Every structure is written in structure tokens, then in C-alpha cells.
């Protein structure tokens, strides 16, 4: 395999970048379809084309990726897997166990991935100790996005605790503004719930509940309180929430129609596309009560075994290499709102939000407050995550849900999915 890779790399280096004889095709399944995300994908397409390869986009809309996974399963079962697909966490392991993924060890060794990637990230990209996926970035999920204009008009201060949040939200609502921008999709409900759970439970119990699936914590009085605080959030969301995409909710903050949004740092890409500047036109602060904590998500592409030509294999290796090139890491993450996954990146071009995120990531990794996001399918299996999201979203959309009953329902759903 290593010899084959070296031969392919040497072959590429001897040809003009636009040479038709070296041209292979990559087909990438992903759900980066918002404006900021689409810009990032366009950059990757251009970089592949500059290296002599064609890009076949396979975008499936839907911020949580549920639709994309359905399509991927159909393609894989029919023997027509794409070059790479947006997978993460336990999904990478599952596809590896099924034998669909190809080894990237040769390109990883040549590009020194073990030296430039944080170990916690590198381990997630491996199946049976072999690289089968490439990380692209690190997202912080527990962010609160704030419109300074709305806060100023309402005479409110940015909340740092959940108790402060509800006081501030009441003040903003009384001033005639929407306090909380939110989208009526299950994964968005889970994203909001996750930040509340992190604040109420703390990092240790959050990990016990959503990573270890500890039933004592899941059935605890603290979990009842999580659902109580979650229920209170509903009062600050406008009635037109049903079916709203996350980026449409972000636009409400961008356009000063709403004061706040709980959302991962991919939301920053939407602010950037709108020409807004961090610290001036909008604020990015940790979700109330989670100042020193970091729920992380990693965007990654898993690479599938191909039945195509040698040129397609060349293109696949080139794609894997390109994803971790500093030039792509810089451009992609500036557009996406996330932080680079490489440890050796120059961060001088990044804004205040990204610098804060990088500092928080490093500190949380040392303090034990770095926890994987269950809402973004990184903390547990897809089946367990789906069970959690179903319970959380159903609770949130009931007319008058009972927080005391919710933990036992959550426990039963998790047990049935294990």
C-alpha cells in the first residue's frame, strides 16, 4: 500500500496540474449546505481542481445529517460508495467494522498526522489503530450568540448563568423582541438541551450521563432540574419556530430580530457571510453556566474503498492530504466558524471568537472539562443519540411536559437503544 501511494504521488508530481491523464474524480457526501458551509466546500473543490482532479458534489441538506446518512447507507449497500462521506465519532467505528473504509496510514505517515493532531482527535479518526478518516476542524457547541443591538435597546446585560439568562430574557421579551432564536428541528432542540445539561450537571456528570450512560445520573434529581430549565426556554421562542433551519434562526440574530441563539460555532460562518464582525456586530460567549467547559464536535470525512480507476485512487489520496494542508485548514475554518484541528497552525488571521475557542479547548483538555457533544453525534452511538434526541424533542414540543417524568423516559429510551 505504501509503495502504491508513493508511486501515485510521484506520478502526480511529474504531470501538469491540469493534465487530463492525471485527472481523477472525487465524490464527497456531506451536509454543508448553509452559505458559510457552502463557501468552505467551494474552496475544497477549487483546491482539488487545481491539483488536476474533478469534484462531484454530493450535498444532502439537513443540518443534523440524518438525511445524508440514509442516502449513504443506500449507496453503500448497493456497492456504489462515494469517495468520502461526512462521518464522525462512533459512526466511523461502525463503518470500519462493516469493512467499508480504506486505510489512510500511508498518507498519514507521510504528512505526519500523529505529530500535528491532538491525540483525542487522532484516536477518533482511527479504526483498529488505522487512520480511516480525516478531521477537518474542532467545533465548540456550547456557544451563545448575542445581538448587542437588541441588548442595548432592552437595557440588558449578557447572562453568565442560567438564572441570569431567564431574568435577561424576560427583560428582552418585555421590550418587544424575541429573546431566543431557535429552529424547530429535533437536533436543534437537543443542542439547546445539551448546553443546559452541561450547566446543571457539570462536566463529570454530563460525561457519566451521555458518554458512560450511567443510569444513576440519568435518573437523578439533577436531571429533573435539567428538564425543568429546558422547559422554561420554550417561553422565549417565537411561535413561528416549526421547521426552521438553524441558519435561519441565526439570521434572526444577525438582523437584530432576536437577542440570542444557543448554537455551535458553525453559526459564526453565517455572521461572516453577512459581513458582521465579532465583538462589534455580534458577541460570542459561552452558554450560560458553562464558562470553563467545552462540548466539542469534529467535522471529518471518512474514506471508502473504491472500485474505480487508478486516477480515482490518486484523487482520493490527494483529497485526504488536502484536507489537512494548512492553507485549506485556514480558509475552511475561517469560513466555517470553527478552529483548525492542527496544533501547529498560525492563528493570527482568526477573530476573537476563534481565539477564545482555541484557548478554551486547550484549557478544558487539561481541566477535564472537555466533553464530546451528544447532540452532534460524537458522544455515543447513532442509535443511542437518536433515542436521546427523540425524548428531548418530544418533551420540548409537548404543551405542558412534566420534568419529573422525563428522566425515566430518557433512561428507558437509552436502554432500548444500547
KOLZAPA-81590 format. One line per 10 residues: number of its first residue (from 1); their letters; for each residue x, z, y of C-alpha. Coordinates in steps of 0.1 Angstrom, whole numbers, always signed. Each point is the difference from the previous one (the first is absolute). Layout:
% KOLZAPA-81590
NUM> a> X/Z/Y ~ ... .
This chain:
% KOLZAPA-81590
1> xxxxxxxxxx> +0/+0/+0 ~ +28/+9/+24 ~ +18/-33/-8 ~ -32/-19/+6 ~ -5/+17/+33 ~ +36/-7/+12 ~ -4/-37/-11 ~ -32/-3/+19 ~ +14/+17/+31 ~ +31/-23/-1 .
11> xxxxxxxxxx> -22/-30/-4 ~ -20/+10/+31 ~ +31/+5/+21 ~ +12/-35/-7 ~ -32/-17/+12 ~ -14/-6/+35 ~ -26/+25/+8 ~ -27/-27/+2 ~ +11/-18/-31 ~ -30/-11/-21 .
21> xxxxxxxxxx> +20/+5/-32 ~ +4/+37/+6 ~ -35/+5/+11 ~ -21/+24/-21 ~ -33/+16/+8 ~ -10/+36/+3 ~ -36/+11/-2 ~ -6/+35/+13 ~ -32/+20/-5 ~ -6/+25/+27 .
31> xxxxxxxxxx> -26/+15/+23 ~ +19/-1/+33 ~ -28/-18/+19 ~ -3/+19/+33 ~ +16/-16/+31 ~ +31/+22/+0 ~ +4/-4/-38 ~ -6/-37/+1 ~ +28/-4/+25 ~ +24/+18/-23 .
41> xxxxxxxxxx> -9/-22/-29 ~ +5/-31/+22 ~ +36/+12/+6 ~ +7/+3/-37 ~ -14/-35/-6 ~ +22/-14/+27 ~ +31/+17/-15 ~ -7/-13/-34 ~ -5/-35/+14 ~ +33/+2/+19 .
51> xxxxxxxxxx> +16/+6/-34 ~ -15/-31/-14 ~ -31/+13/-18 ~ -37/-4/+5 ~ -25/+29/+4 ~ -34/-1/-16 ~ -20/+28/+16 ~ -24/+19/-22 ~ -17/+24/+24 ~ -30/+20/-11 .
61> xxxxxxxxxx> -18/+18/+28 ~ -7/+37/-3 ~ +21/+28/+14 ~ +1/+21/-31 ~ +10/-28/-24 ~ -29/+5/-24 ~ -10/-37/+1 ~ +36/-12/-3 ~ +5/+21/-32 ~ -31/-16/-15 .
71> xxxxxxxxxx> +13/-35/+7 ~ +35/+9/-13 ~ -14/+13/-33 ~ -19/-32/-5 ~ +31/-21/+7 ~ +23/+20/-22 ~ -24/+0/-30 ~ -3/-38/+3 ~ +38/-4/-1 ~ +3/-11/+36 .
81> xxxxxxxxxx> +17/+29/+18 ~ +12/-5/+35 ~ +37/+3/+9 ~ -6/+34/+15 ~ -29/+23/+8 ~ -5/+29/+23 ~ +1/+30/-24 ~ +10/+36/+5 ~ +5/+33/-17 ~ -16/+5/-34 .
91> xxxxxxxxxx> -12/-36/+0 ~ +36/-12/-2 ~ +5/+21/-31 ~ -32/-12/-16 ~ +8/-37/+5 ~ +35/+7/-13 ~ -14/+17/-32 ~ -22/-31/-5 ~ +32/-22/+0 ~ -10/-22/+30 .
101> xxxxxxxxxx> +29/+9/+23 ~ +35/-15/+1 ~ +33/+19/+6 ~ +16/-2/+34 ~ +31/+20/-10 ~ +25/-29/+7 ~ -11/-6/+36 ~ -3/+38/+5 ~ +36/+5/-11 ~ +13/-29/+21 .
111> xxxxxxxxxx> -19/+13/+31 ~ +9/+37/-7 ~ -36/+12/+0 ~ +9/+34/-15 ~ +22/+6/+30 ~ -24/-11/+28 ~ -33/+14/-14 ~ -11/+37/+0 ~ -1/+12/-36 ~ -36/+10/+2 .
121> xxxxxxxxxx> -8/-36/+9 ~ +23/-17/-24 ~ -14/+19/-30 ~ -35/-12/+8 ~ +12/-36/-1 ~ +14/+3/-35 ~ -16/-2/-34 ~ +20/+14/-29 ~ +29/+4/+25 ~ +0/-37/+9 .
131> xxxxxxxxxx> -10/-14/+33 ~ -32/-20/-3 ~ -12/+3/+36 ~ +14/-1/+36 ~ -10/+26/+26 ~ -6/-14/+35 ~ -8/+30/+21 ~ -10/+36/+3 ~ -34/+8/+16 ~ -10/+34/+13 .
141> xxxxxxxxxx> -37/+4/-7 ~ -8/+33/+18 ~ +0/-14/+35 ~ -26/+5/+28 ~ -3/-29/+25 ~ -11/+9/+34 ~ -13/-18/+31 ~ +15/+18/+31 ~ -26/-17/+22 ~ -29/+16/-19 .
151> xxxxxxxxxx> +17/+34/-1 ~ +6/-1/+37 ~ -35/-10/+8 ~ -13/+28/-21 ~ +25/+25/+13 ~ +11/+8/-35 ~ +34/+9/-16 ~ +13/-15/-32 ~ -7/+23/-29 ~ +27/+15/-22 .
161> xxxxxxxxxx> -23/+20/-24 ~ -33/-8/-17 ~ -16/+28/+21 ~ +12/-17/+31 ~ -12/-34/-12 ~ -36/+11/-2 ~ +1/+16/+35 ~ +15/-32/+14 ~ -23/-23/-19 ~ -31/+19/+14 .
171> xxxxxxxxxx> +14/-4/+35 ~ +7/-38/-5 ~ -35/-5/-15 ~ -16/+19/+30 ~ +18/-24/+23 ~ -17/-30/-15 ~ +28/-13/-22 ~ +3/-5/-38 ~ +23/+28/-11 ~ +11/-14/-33 .
181> xxxxxxxxxx> +5/-37/-9 ~ -6/-5/-37 ~ -8/-28/-25 ~ -28/+4/-26 ~ +21/-9/-30 ~ +8/+25/-29 ~ +38/-3/+4 ~ -4/+9/+37 ~ -21/+30/-8 ~ +28/+11/-24 .
191> xxxxxxxxxx> +27/-6/+26 ~ -19/+24/+24 ~ -6/+25/-28 ~ +37/-1/-10 ~ +12/+11/+35 ~ -25/+28/+0 ~ +10/+11/-35 ~ +37/+1/+10 ~ -8/+22/+30 ~ -22/+24/-19 .
201> xxxxxxxxxx> +18/+2/-33 ~ +36/-3/+12 ~ +26/-22/-17 ~ +4/+21/-31 ~ -37/+2/-9 ~ -5/-36/+11 ~ +26/-11/-26 ~ -16/+23/-26 ~ -34/-15/+6 ~ +7/-37/+3 .
211> xxxxxxxxxx> +33/-5/-18 ~ -1/+27/-27 ~ -38/-1/-2 ~ +0/+38/-3 ~ -37/+10/-6 ~ +5/+35/+14 ~ +9/-14/+34 ~ -27/-27/-2 ~ -27/+26/-7 ~ +13/+25/+26 .
221> xxxxxxxxxx> -16/+14/+31 ~ +26/-19/+20 ~ -14/-32/-14 ~ -35/+10/+11 ~ +14/+5/+35 ~ +16/-35/-2 ~ -35/-15/-7 ~ -15/+22/+28 ~ +24/-14/+26 ~ -4/-35/-13 .
231> xxxxxxxxxx> -38/+2/+3 ~ +3/+11/+37 ~ +19/-32/+8 ~ -32/-21/-6 ~ -16/+13/+32 ~ +27/-18/+22 ~ -3/-35/-16 ~ -23/-26/+15 ~ -30/-12/-20 ~ +13/-36/-3 .
241> xxxxxxxxxx> +27/+11/-24 ~ -13/-17/-32 ~ +23/-27/-13 ~ +24/+2/+29 ~ +36/-10/-8 ~ +28/+24/+9 ~ +15/-24/+26 ~ -34/-4/+17 ~ +0/+38/+3 ~ +35/-1/+15 .
251> xxxxxxxxxx> -12/-26/+25 ~ -25/+27/+12 ~ +29/+22/+10 ~ +20/-29/+14 ~ -30/-10/+22 ~ -7/+36/+10 ~ -33/+1/-17 ~ +10/+29/-22 ~ +24/+28/+5 ~ +17/+5/-34 .
261> xxxxxxxxxx> +5/-15/-34 ~ +15/+15/-32 ~ +20/-28/-15 ~ +34/-9/-14 ~ +27/-15/+22 ~ -10/-35/-9 ~ -25/+5/+28 ~ +29/-2/+24 ~ +4/-37/-8 ~ -34/-6/+15 .
271> xxxxxxxxxx> +10/+18/+32 ~ +31/-21/+2 ~ -20/-33/-5 ~ -22/+11/+29 ~ +31/+4/+22 ~ -3/+38/+2 ~ +29/+24/+3 ~ +4/+33/-18 ~ +1/+30/+23 ~ -17/-19/+28 .
281> xxxxxxxxxx> -30/-19/-13 ~ -5/+20/-31 ~ +14/+31/-17 ~ +10/+6/-36 ~ +0/+36/-10 ~ -2/+18/-34 ~ -35/+6/-14 ~ -11/+34/+13 ~ +15/+28/-21 ~ +26/-22/-17 .
291> xxxxxxxxxx> +28/-1/+26 ~ +29/+6/-24 ~ -15/-18/-30 ~ +3/-36/-11 ~ -24/-19/-23 ~ +18/-31/-9 ~ -10/-34/-13 ~ +24/-28/-9 ~ -9/-37/+1 ~ +17/-18/-28 .
301> xxxxxxxxxx> -1/-33/-19 ~ +3/+1/-38 ~ +15/-31/-16 ~ -16/-18/-29 ~ +15/-19/-29 ~ -3/-37/+8 ~ -7/-30/-22 ~ +10/-25/+27 ~ +32/-20/+7 ~ +35/+12/+7 .
311> xxxxxxxxxx> -6/-7/+37 ~ -29/+24/-1 ~ +23/+26/-15 ~ +25/-6/+27 ~ -28/+4/+26 ~ -11/+33/-17 ~ +35/+15/+2 ~ +3/-12/+36 ~ -32/+17/+9 ~ +11/+33/-15 .
321> xxxxxxxxxx> +33/-2/+19 ~ -17/-9/+33 ~ -24/+29/-1 ~ +28/+25/+5 ~ +21/-21/+24 ~ +5/+21/+32 ~ -13/-29/+21 ~ -33/-1/-19 ~ -3/+38/-2 ~ +3/+1/+38 .
331> xxxxxxxxxx> -25/-27/+8 ~ -25/+10/-27 ~ -1/+36/+10 ~ -1/-6/+37 ~ -31/-21/-6 ~ -16/+22/-27 ~ +5/+33/+17 ~ +19/+16/-28 ~ +36/+11/-3 ~ +28/-19/-20 .
341> xxxxxxxxxx> +6/+12/-35 ~ +38/-5/+3 ~ +21/+30/+9 ~ +25/-20/+19 ~ -23/-17/+26 ~ +7/-1/+37 ~ -32/+16/+15 ~ +8/-9/+37 ~ -27/-26/+2 ~ -27/+23/-13 .
351> xxxxxxxxxx> -25/+19/+22 ~ -7/+37/+4 ~ -25/+0/-29 ~ +24/-15/-24 ~ +29/+24/+11 ~ -23/+30/-4 ~ -11/-13/-34 ~ +36/-5/-12 ~ +10/+35/+12 ~ -31/+15/-17 .
361> xxxxxxxxxx> +7/-18/-32 ~ +35/+13/-2 ~ -10/+36/+9 ~ -30/+1/-24 ~ +22/-13/-28 ~ +22/+30/+5 ~ -27/+26/+5 ~ -23/-9/-29 ~ -27/-13/+23 ~ +4/-37/-11 .
371> xxxxxxxxxx> -30/-8/-21 ~ -14/-32/-14 ~ -32/-14/+13 ~ -29/+0/-25 ~ -22/-20/+23 ~ +25/-28/-1 ~ +4/+1/-38 ~ +35/+15/-1 ~ -6/+36/-12 ~ -18/-7/-33 .
381> xxxxxxxxxx> -14/-27/-23 ~ -24/-26/+12 ~ -28/+15/-22 ~ +5/+35/+14 ~ +3/-13/+35 ~ -32/-20/-4 ~ -18/+31/-13 ~ +12/+21/+30 ~ -10/-27/+25 ~ -35/-4/-15 .
391> xxxxxxxxxx> -7/+38/+2 ~ +14/+3/+35 ~ -18/-31/+14 ~ -33/+9/-17 ~ +2/+35/+15 ~ +7/-13/+35 ~ -29/-24/+0 ~ -26/+24/-13 ~ -26/+11/+26 ~ +8/+37/-4 .
401> xxxxxxxxxx> +28/+6/-27 ~ +7/+34/-13 ~ +38/+8/+2 ~ -4/+28/-25 ~ -10/-24/-28 ~ +26/-27/+9 ~ +31/+15/-16 ~ -16/+3/-35 ~ -12/-36/+3 ~ +35/-11/+10 .
411> xxxxxxxx> +15/+19/-30 ~ -25/-16/-24 ~ +8/-35/+13 ~ +37/+5/-3 ~ -2/+14/-35 ~ -21/-31/-11 ~ +27/-23/+15 ~ +31/+16/-15 .
